[in-house]
Amino acid sequence: MDSLIKTVNLRKAYRVGNEKVVALDCINLDIPKGQVCCILGTSGSGKSTLLNQLAGLEKPTRGEVYIKGEKISSMSEKQLAHFRQMNVGFVFQSYNLLQGMSAIDNVAMPLNFRGVSKSKREKAAKTMLKKVGLEKRMTHKPSEMSGGQQQRVGIARAFVTKPDVVFADEPTGNLDTRTTREVMDLFLEFARQEGITIVLVSHDQNLAKYADRIVTLVDGEIISDKINNSLYDVTNELKEQMKPLVENKSYKELSSLILKTTSDYTEGVAVQALEYNFTSLENPREFMEELIAIIDNETEKALFTRIGRETGAIPKETDSKRLAENKSNKEKIVKKTKKEKKQGFFDKIKGKKIDTVDKKADKKADKKEDKAQTPKNNNDTASDDKKDDKKDNIEKSNTEGNEE
């Protein structure tokens, strides 16, 4: 294949105080047209610095960088800006969309720099947004979209001009596993259809598996450069291999193929291939349950169950478990409420009985007290008066006898 990007003895060093830090040392790369090349490395390995050199965003300390045979390492900033407008696309980890503009306007912007008329660039932008599955989000602004949707806009923007090369810096760093697969499928689809070269930088080895070639950097030096069978191509081949097996319900052959795929690659590949073929089935759940039923090994059974849940063919355990728990909790609450109501009723009755007894006792005590405090009757009073008069007469007689 023809060489699209080439570096010759590329070196980049930085001065940090009195110390010199070598970010890249003697990098020689030759990336052909249409290849998806992943520059893999941990933080501080020099991968982002290499991407900046290849895209002409930084000048090398020494060495040369060529794109399409043109020596971009010796171009002026103005020449570089024009060259990038005409030949290069970018996809960023943080999306870098203009927040005040719609998806259409964001995607159309590179065409605006090329001097394309408004009607033509909007038409091209709408076509690209449809290809990335955002036909219903064209007028939405970035704040009205999810991370995955924003990255789709970023991909549409990068490819709308049909550039010769697209540079992607950690393009799926902010995305979940499923969205990562979808985004990488879009990358590879456009690369294959248009023959566009892609250079992506990542620390993620799973992401690197989508590339045709993996270049590993450590401390600014290439320690590994190998050709890879892209997961995108593997998945497409697997889809076709699975098709007759799914149609004919050849469960044994299908299970063997899935086990080999997950062993050689990832579960995600099997999930994608099954999802693709499940669209032709009336009842994917029944199919998946029948497939799982023929498996004796518990570990393999768990694997197939997990894959079935990922495809959406059977409910996820958390969902079914949550539903069961909710139902059980609801029943418990109803029983508890009934019990509390019943107990409350008896407590109420019991309370009334206690109140009645207490009231009767209080009433009896009050009567007793009132009786004790009530004045004596008239007969008792007359008797007392007689006793007092008799006592007075005796005292009077005693007094008169003393005087005599």
C-alpha positions as CSV (number, residue, x, y, z in Angstrom):
1,M,0.0,0.0,0.0
2,D,1.0,3.6,-0.7
3,S,2.5,5.4,2.3
4,L,0.4,8.3,3.6
5,I,2.2,9.3,6.8
6,K,6.0,8.9,7.3
7,T,8.4,10.0,10.0
8,V,12.2,9.9,9.8
9,N,14.3,9.9,12.9
10,L,11.7,12.0,14.7
11,R,12.8,13.4,18.1
12,K,11.1,15.8,20.5
13,A,12.8,17.1,23.7
14,Y,11.5,19.7,26.2
15,R,13.5,21.8,28.6
16,V,12.1,21.7,32.2
17,G,14.2,24.0,34.3
18,N,17.7,22.9,33.9
19,E,16.7,19.4,32.9
20,K,16.1,18.1,29.4
21,V,13.2,15.7,28.9
22,V,13.2,13.5,25.8
23,A,9.5,12.8,24.9
24,L,10.2,11.1,21.6
25,D,13.5,9.5,20.5
26,C,14.3,8.4,17.0
27,I,10.7,7.5,15.8
28,N,10.5,6.0,12.4
29,L,7.0,5.2,11.2
30,D,5.4,4.4,7.8
31,I,1.6,4.4,7.8
32,P,-0.1,3.4,4.5
33,K,-3.3,4.8,3.1
34,G,-6.5,3.3,4.6
35,Q,-4.8,1.7,7.6
36,V,-6.2,2.1,11.1
37,C,-3.1,2.5,13.3
38,C,-3.3,2.7,17.1
39,I,-0.5,4.3,19.1
40,L,-0.7,2.5,22.4
41,G,0.9,3.5,25.7
42,T,0.5,4.5,29.3
43,S,0.4,8.0,30.6
44,G,3.8,9.7,30.0
45,S,4.8,7.2,27.2
46,G,4.9,10.0,24.6
47,K,1.9,8.8,22.6
48,S,0.1,12.2,22.7
49,T,3.3,14.0,21.7
50,L,3.7,11.7,18.7
51,L,0.1,12.4,17.7
52,N,0.8,16.2,17.9
53,Q,3.9,15.7,15.7
54,L,2.1,13.7,13.1
55,A,-0.8,16.2,12.9
56,G,1.6,19.2,12.7
57,L,0.5,20.7,16.0
58,E,4.0,20.8,17.3
59,K,7.4,21.2,15.7
60,P,10.0,18.4,16.1
61,T,13.3,19.0,17.8
62,R,14.9,17.0,15.1
63,G,13.7,14.7,12.2
64,E,11.0,15.0,9.6
65,V,7.2,14.3,9.2
66,Y,5.5,13.7,5.9
67,I,1.8,13.5,4.9
68,K,1.0,12.7,1.3
69,G,4.6,13.3,0.5
70,E,4.6,16.8,1.8
71,K,7.0,17.7,4.5
72,I,4.7,19.3,7.1
73,S,7.5,19.5,9.7
74,S,9.0,22.4,7.8
75,M,5.7,24.3,7.0
76,S,4.8,27.6,8.5
77,E,1.8,27.9,10.8
78,K,-0.3,29.4,8.0
79,Q,0.7,26.7,5.6
80,L,0.0,24.0,8.2
81,A,-3.5,25.5,9.0
82,H,-4.4,25.4,5.3
83,F,-3.0,21.9,4.9
84,R,-5.0,20.6,7.8
85,Q,-8.2,22.2,6.5
86,M,-7.9,20.3,3.2
87,N,-6.5,17.0,4.4
88,V,-7.0,16.3,8.1
89,G,-9.9,15.6,10.5
90,F,-9.8,15.4,14.3
91,V,-11.8,13.6,17.0
92,F,-11.2,14.5,20.6
93,Q,-11.9,12.8,23.9
94,S,-13.8,15.8,25.3
95,Y,-15.7,16.2,21.9
96,N,-14.7,19.9,21.5
97,L,-18.1,20.9,20.1
98,L,-19.2,24.6,20.1
99,Q,-21.9,24.7,22.8
100,G,-23.9,27.5,21.2
101,M,-24.3,25.7,17.9
102,S,-26.6,22.9,16.8
103,A,-25.4,19.5,15.6
104,I,-25.8,20.5,12.0
105,D,-23.8,23.7,12.5
106,N,-21.0,21.9,14.3
107,V,-20.7,19.2,11.6
108,A,-20.8,21.8,8.8
109,M,-18.1,24.0,10.2
110,P,-15.1,22.4,8.5
111,L,-16.9,22.8,5.1
112,N,-17.4,26.5,5.9
113,F,-13.6,26.9,6.2
114,R,-13.3,25.3,2.8
115,G,-15.6,27.9,1.3
116,V,-18.5,25.5,0.6
117,S,-21.9,27.2,0.2
118,K,-24.4,27.1,3.1
119,S,-26.9,24.9,1.4
120,K,-24.3,22.3,0.3
121,R,-22.6,22.2,3.7
122,E,-25.9,21.8,5.5
123,K,-26.9,19.0,3.2
124,A,-23.6,17.2,3.7
125,A,-23.9,17.7,7.5
126,K,-27.4,16.2,7.5
127,T,-26.2,13.2,5.5
128,M,-23.4,12.5,7.9
129,L,-25.6,12.9,11.0
130,K,-28.0,10.3,9.5
131,K,-25.1,8.0,9.0
132,V,-24.1,8.2,12.7
133,G,-27.7,7.7,13.8
134,L,-28.6,11.2,14.8
135,E,-31.3,12.2,12.3
136,K,-33.6,13.1,15.3
137,R,-30.9,15.2,17.0
138,M,-29.8,17.5,14.2
139,T,-31.1,20.7,15.7
140,H,-30.0,19.8,19.3
141,K,-27.2,21.6,21.0
142,P,-24.4,19.7,22.8
143,S,-25.9,20.3,26.2
144,E,-29.1,18.5,25.0
145,M,-27.2,15.3,24.0
146,S,-25.5,12.5,25.9
147,G,-21.7,11.9,25.7
148,G,-22.1,9.1,23.1
149,Q,-24.3,11.4,21.0
150,Q,-21.8,14.3,21.2
151,Q,-19.0,12.0,20.1
152,R,-21.1,10.9,17.2
153,V,-21.4,14.5,16.2
154,G,-17.6,14.8,16.6
155,I,-17.1,11.8,14.3
156,A,-19.5,13.2,11.7
157,R,-17.6,16.5,11.8
158,A,-14.2,14.8,11.3
159,F,-15.4,12.7,8.3
160,V,-17.7,15.2,6.6
161,T,-14.9,16.6,4.5
162,K,-13.7,13.1,3.5
163,P,-10.1,13.9,4.7
164,D,-7.1,11.7,3.9
165,V,-6.4,11.1,7.6
166,V,-8.3,11.4,10.9
167,F,-6.4,11.8,14.1
168,A,-8.2,10.7,17.3
169,D,-6.9,11.3,20.8
170,E,-8.6,8.9,23.3
171,P,-11.9,9.1,21.4
172,T,-13.8,6.8,23.7
173,G,-12.2,7.8,27.0
174,N,-15.4,9.3,28.4
175,L,-17.8,6.5,27.1
176,D,-19.1,3.3,28.5
177,T,-18.3,-0.1,27.0
178,R,-21.3,-0.5,24.7
179,T,-21.0,3.1,23.4
180,T,-17.3,2.5,22.8
181,R,-18.1,-0.4,20.5
182,E,-20.7,1.6,18.6
183,V,-18.2,4.6,18.2
184,M,-15.4,2.3,17.0
185,D,-17.7,0.6,14.5
186,L,-18.4,4.0,13.0
187,F,-14.7,4.8,12.8
188,L,-14.0,1.6,11.0
189,E,-17.0,1.8,8.8
190,F,-16.0,5.2,7.4
191,A,-12.4,4.2,7.1
192,R,-13.3,1.1,5.1
193,Q,-15.8,2.8,2.9
194,E,-13.8,5.9,2.0
195,G,-10.2,4.5,2.3
196,I,-9.4,7.0,5.1
197,T,-6.4,6.5,7.3
198,I,-7.0,6.7,11.0
199,V,-4.4,7.3,13.7
200,L,-5.8,6.9,17.2
201,V,-4.0,7.3,20.5
202,S,-5.1,5.2,23.5
203,H,-4.0,3.6,26.7
204,D,-6.8,1.0,26.4
205,Q,-5.7,-2.4,25.0
206,N,-9.3,-3.3,24.2
207,L,-9.7,-0.3,22.1
208,A,-6.4,-1.1,20.3
209,K,-8.0,-4.4,19.2
210,Y,-10.1,-2.5,16.6
211,A,-7.0,-1.3,14.8
212,D,-5.2,-2.9,11.9
213,R,-1.9,-2.1,13.5
214,I,-0.8,-1.5,17.1
215,V,2.3,0.6,17.8
216,T,3.3,0.5,21.4
217,L,5.4,3.3,23.0
218,V,7.3,3.2,26.3
219,D,9.4,6.3,27.4
220,G,9.3,7.8,23.9
221,E,10.5,4.8,22.1
222,I,8.7,2.2,19.9
223,I,9.0,-1.2,21.6
224,S,6.4,-3.1,19.5
225,D,4.9,-2.7,16.1
226,K,2.6,-5.4,15.0
227,I,-0.3,-6.1,12.5
228,N,-3.6,-6.9,14.2
229,N,-6.8,-8.5,12.9
230,S,-9.4,-5.7,13.6
231,L,-12.3,-6.6,15.8
232,Y,-14.5,-4.7,13.3
233,D,-13.6,-7.2,10.6
234,V,-13.8,-10.2,12.9
235,T,-17.3,-9.1,14.0
236,N,-18.5,-8.7,10.4
237,E,-17.1,-12.2,9.5
238,L,-18.7,-13.7,12.6
239,K,-22.1,-12.2,11.7
240,E,-22.0,-14.0,8.4
241,Q,-20.9,-17.3,10.0
242,M,-23.7,-17.1,12.6
243,K,-26.4,-16.3,10.1
244,P,-27.2,-19.9,8.9
245,L,-26.7,-21.3,12.4
246,V,-29.2,-19.0,13.8
247,E,-31.7,-19.5,11.0
248,N,-31.4,-23.3,11.3
249,K,-31.2,-23.3,15.1
250,S,-27.9,-25.2,15.0
251,Y,-27.3,-24.8,18.7
252,K,-24.3,-27.0,19.1
253,E,-22.4,-25.5,16.2
254,L,-23.4,-22.0,17.3
255,S,-22.3,-22.5,20.9
256,S,-18.9,-23.8,19.7
257,L,-18.5,-20.8,17.5
258,I,-19.4,-18.4,20.4
259,L,-17.0,-20.1,22.8
260,K,-14.1,-19.9,20.3
261,T,-14.9,-16.2,19.6
262,T,-14.9,-15.3,23.3
263,S,-11.7,-17.2,23.8
264,D,-9.9,-15.6,20.9
265,Y,-11.4,-12.1,21.2
266,T,-14.0,-10.7,23.5
267,E,-17.6,-11.3,24.7
268,G,-18.5,-8.0,23.0
269,V,-17.8,-9.5,19.5
270,A,-20.2,-12.4,20.2
271,V,-22.8,-10.0,21.6
272,Q,-22.6,-7.8,18.4
273,A,-22.8,-10.7,16.0
274,L,-25.8,-12.2,17.9
275,E,-27.6,-8.9,18.1
276,Y,-27.2,-8.5,14.4
277,N,-28.8,-12.0,13.7
278,F,-31.5,-11.7,16.4
279,T,-33.2,-9.0,14.3
280,S,-34.5,-11.7,12.0
281,L,-36.0,-13.8,14.8
282,E,-39.5,-13.5,16.1
283,N,-38.6,-14.6,19.6
284,P,-34.9,-14.0,20.5
285,R,-35.5,-14.9,24.1
286,E,-36.9,-18.3,23.4
287,F,-33.9,-18.9,21.0
288,M,-31.4,-17.9,23.7
289,E,-33.0,-20.0,26.4
290,E,-33.0,-23.0,24.1
291,L,-29.3,-22.4,23.4
292,I,-28.5,-22.1,27.1
293,A,-30.5,-25.3,27.9
294,I,-28.1,-27.5,25.8
295,I,-25.0,-26.4,27.8
296,D,-24.0,-28.6,30.7
297,N,-20.9,-26.7,31.9
298,E,-21.9,-24.2,34.6
299,T,-19.2,-21.7,33.7
300,E,-20.2,-21.8,30.0
301,K,-23.8,-21.6,31.0
302,A,-23.1,-18.4,33.0
303,L,-21.2,-17.0,30.0
304,F,-24.1,-17.6,27.6
305,T,-26.6,-16.2,30.1
306,R,-24.4,-13.0,30.4
307,I,-24.2,-12.7,26.6
308,G,-28.0,-13.2,26.3
309,R,-28.6,-10.4,28.7
310,E,-26.1,-8.1,26.9
311,T,-28.0,-8.7,23.6
312,G,-31.3,-7.9,25.3
313,A,-32.7,-11.3,24.4
314,I,-33.4,-12.2,28.0
315,P,-34.0,-9.8,30.9
316,K,-31.1,-8.8,33.0
317,E,-30.9,-10.5,36.4
318,T,-30.9,-7.1,38.2
319,D,-34.1,-6.2,36.4
320,S,-36.0,-9.4,37.1
321,K,-34.6,-9.6,40.6
322,R,-35.7,-6.0,41.2
323,L,-39.2,-6.7,40.0
324,A,-39.4,-9.8,42.2
325,E,-38.1,-7.9,45.2
326,N,-40.5,-5.0,44.5
327,K,-43.4,-7.4,44.3
328,S,-42.3,-9.2,47.5
329,N,-41.8,-5.9,49.4
330,K,-45.2,-4.7,48.2
331,E,-46.9,-7.8,49.5
332,K,-45.0,-7.5,52.8
333,I,-46.1,-3.9,53.1
334,V,-49.7,-4.8,52.5
335,K,-49.6,-7.6,55.1
336,K,-47.9,-5.3,57.6
337,T,-50.5,-2.6,57.0
338,K,-53.4,-5.0,57.5
339,K,-51.8,-6.4,60.6
340,E,-51.2,-2.9,62.0
341,K,-54.7,-1.9,61.2
342,K,-56.1,-5.0,62.9
343,Q,-53.8,-4.5,66.0
344,G,-54.8,-0.9,66.1
345,F,-58.4,-1.8,66.1
346,F,-58.0,-4.2,69.1
347,D,-55.8,-1.7,70.9
348,K,-58.5,0.9,70.4
349,I,-61.2,-1.4,71.8
350,K,-58.9,-2.4,74.7
351,G,-58.2,1.2,75.4
352,K,-61.9,2.0,75.5
353,K,-62.4,-0.9,78.0
354,I,-59.6,0.4,80.2
355,D,-61.0,3.9,80.1
356,T,-64.5,2.7,81.1
357,V,-63.1,0.8,84.1
358,D,-61.0,3.8,85.2
359,K,-64.0,6.1,84.8
360,K,-66.1,3.8,87.0
361,A,-63.5,3.6,89.7
362,D,-63.0,7.4,89.6
363,K,-66.7,7.9,89.9
364,K,-67.0,5.6,92.8
365,A,-64.1,7.3,94.6
366,D,-65.7,10.7,94.0
367,K,-69.0,9.5,95.5
368,K,-67.2,8.2,98.6
369,E,-65.4,11.5,99.1
370,D,-68.6,13.5,98.6
371,K,-70.4,11.4,101.2
372,A,-67.6,11.9,103.7
373,Q,-67.9,15.7,103.3
374,T,-71.8,15.9,103.4
375,P,-73.3,17.5,106.7
376,K,-75.1,15.2,109.2
377,N,-78.9,15.0,109.0
378,N,-81.4,16.9,111.4
379,N,-82.0,14.0,113.8
380,D,-78.3,13.8,114.6
381,T,-78.2,17.5,115.1
382,A,-81.1,17.5,117.6
383,S,-79.5,14.7,119.6
384,D,-76.3,16.6,119.8
385,D,-78.1,19.7,121.0
386,K,-79.8,17.7,123.8
387,K,-76.5,16.4,125.0
388,D,-75.1,19.9,125.1
389,D,-78.1,21.3,127.1
390,K,-77.8,18.4,129.7
391,K,-74.2,19.2,130.1
392,D,-74.9,22.9,130.7
393,N,-77.6,22.1,133.4
394,I,-75.2,19.9,135.3
395,E,-72.5,22.6,135.3
396,K,-75.1,25.1,136.4
397,S,-76.3,23.0,139.4
398,N,-72.7,22.5,140.6
399,T,-72.1,26.2,140.5
400,E,-75.2,27.0,142.6
401,G,-74.3,24.4,145.3
402,N,-70.9,25.9,145.7
403,E,-72.4,29.3,146.3
404,E,-74.6,28.0,149.1
